[in-house]
Amino acid sequence: MNLNATILGQAIAFILFVLFCMKYIWPPLMDAIEKRQKEIANAFASAERARKNLDIAQAEATDHLKQAKVKAQIIIEQANKRKIQIINEAKAEAEAEHNKILAQTQAEIDTACKRAREELRKQITLLALAGAEKIIERSVDEATNRDIIDKIIAEL
């Protein structure tokens, strides 16, 4: 019976130990486990929210990038149009300047030709007069010379 009393004593000690553990040790352990489970669940929920936020942010970034590319393309097209406009304006301005310089040069040439013709007419007149003087062998006075020269210039 000694063996039975020992087993009975050990069983009572074990039951008291289990009751003690259930009363004082098990609740804090369960609280700690439940707290840890809640923390893990919150962490998973936060990770899922963060992943969704990241997906949204990536979509927004992609959208902004597309918009920026469209705006950049529009700006490039406007710049090209402006470049062509500036080139055309410069060509027109250069053409106008060319025509102006050409007209001025032509006017200068015409004026120089007129002066040269007038000078040539005067010299021809003087030569003709000198020849006529020699032919008639007399000198005509200056007023008469001027009248003759004016008449000859008017005829030429």
C-alpha positions in Angstrom: 0.0 0.0 0.0 2.9 2.2 0.2 3.0 2.3 -3.5 -0.6 3.3 -3.7 -0.3 6.1 -1.1 2.8 7.5 -3.1 0.8 7.4 -6.3 -2.1 9.0 -4.6 0.1 11.7 -3.1 1.8 12.3 -6.4 -1.6 12.5 -8.2 -2.9 15.0 -5.6 0.4 17.0 -5.9 0.0 16.9 -9.7 -3.6 18.0 -9.5 -2.7 20.9 -7.1 0.2 21.8 -9.5 -2.2 21.8 -12.5 -4.7 23.9 -10.6 -2.0 26.3 -9.5 -0.7 26.5 -13.1 -4.3 27.0 -14.4 -5.0 29.7 -11.9 -1.7 31.7 -11.9 0.5 30.6 -14.8 -1.8 29.7 -17.7 -3.8 33.0 -17.9 -0.7 35.2 -18.2 0.6 32.8 -20.9 -2.7 32.9 -22.8 -2.8 36.7 -22.5 0.8 36.9 -23.9 -0.1 34.5 -26.7 -3.3 36.3 -27.6 -1.4 39.7 -27.4 1.3 38.3 -29.8 -1.4 36.9 -32.1 -3.1 40.3 -32.2 0.3 42.0 -32.9 1.0 39.5 -35.7 -2.5 40.0 -37.2 -2.0 43.8 -37.0 1.4 43.5 -38.6 -0.1 41.5 -41.5 -2.9 44.0 -41.9 -0.4 46.9 -41.9 1.7 45.0 -44.4 -1.3 44.5 -46.6 -2.3 48.2 -46.3 1.2 49.2 -47.1 1.2 46.9 -50.2 -2.1 48.4 -51.4 -0.8 51.9 -50.8 2.4 51.0 -52.7 0.3 49.7 -55.6 -1.7 52.9 -55.6 1.4 55.0 -55.4 3.0 53.1 -58.3 -0.2 53.5 -60.3 -0.2 57.2 -59.6 3.5 57.5 -60.4 2.9 55.7 -63.7 0.0 58.0 -64.5 2.1 61.1 -63.6 4.9 59.8 -65.7 2.6 59.3 -68.7 1.2 62.8 -68.2 4.7 64.3 -68.0 5.7 62.5 -71.2 2.6 63.8 -73.0 3.4 67.4 -71.7 7.0 67.0 -72.8 5.9 65.9 -76.2 3.6 68.8 -76.5 6.4 71.2 -75.5 8.7 69.6 -78.0 6.2 70.0 -80.8 5.6 73.6 -79.8 9.3 74.2 -79.8 9.7 72.7 -83.2 6.8 74.8 -84.6 8.4 77.9 -83.0 11.8 76.9 -84.5 10.2 76.6 -88.0 8.4 80.0 -87.5 11.7 81.7 -86.4 13.5 80.2 -89.4 10.8 81.3 -91.8 10.8 84.8 -90.2 14.6 85.0 -90.5 14.4 83.9 -94.2 11.8 86.5 -94.9 13.8 89.1 -93.1 16.9 88.1 -94.9 15.1 88.1 -98.3 13.7 91.6 -97.5 17.1 92.8 -96.5 18.6 91.3 -99.7 16.0 93.0 -101.9 16.6 96.3 -100.1 20.3 96.1 -100.5 19.8 95.0 -104.2 17.5 98.0 -104.8 20.0 100.4 -103.1 22.8 99.0 -105.1 20.8 99.2 -108.3 19.9 102.8 -107.5 23.6 103.6 -106.8 24.5 102.0 -110.1 21.8 103.9 -112.0 23.0 107.2 -110.3 26.6 106.4 -111.2 25.6 105.7 -114.8 23.7 108.9 -115.1 26.7 110.8 -113.7 29.0 109.0 -116.1 26.7 109.8 -119.0 26.4 113.4 -118.0 30.2 113.6 -117.7 30.6 111.9 -121.0 28.1 114.2 -122.7 30.0 117.2 -121.3 33.3 115.8 -122.5 31.9 115.0 -125.9 30.4 118.5 -126.1 33.7 120.1 -125.1 35.5 117.9 -127.7 32.9 118.8 -130.3 33.3 122.5 -129.4 37.0 122.3 -129.6 36.8 120.6 -133.0 34.3 123.3 -134.1 36.6 126.0 -132.9 39.4 124.6 -134.8 37.3 124.3 -137.8 36.1 127.9 -137.7 39.4 128.9 -136.1 37.9 131.3 -133.8 37.0 131.2 -130.2 33.5 131.5 -129.0 33.0 133.4 -125.8 32.1 131.6 -122.5 28.3 132.5 -122.6 28.0 131.3 -126.1 29.8 128.1 -125.2 27.5 127.5 -122.3 24.4 128.0 -124.5 25.8 125.6 -127.1 26.7 123.0 -124.4 23.2 123.2 -122.8 21.5 122.8 -126.2 23.7 119.8 -127.1 23.0 118.2 -123.6 19.3 118.8 -124.1 19.4 117.1 -127.5 21.4 114.1 -126.1 
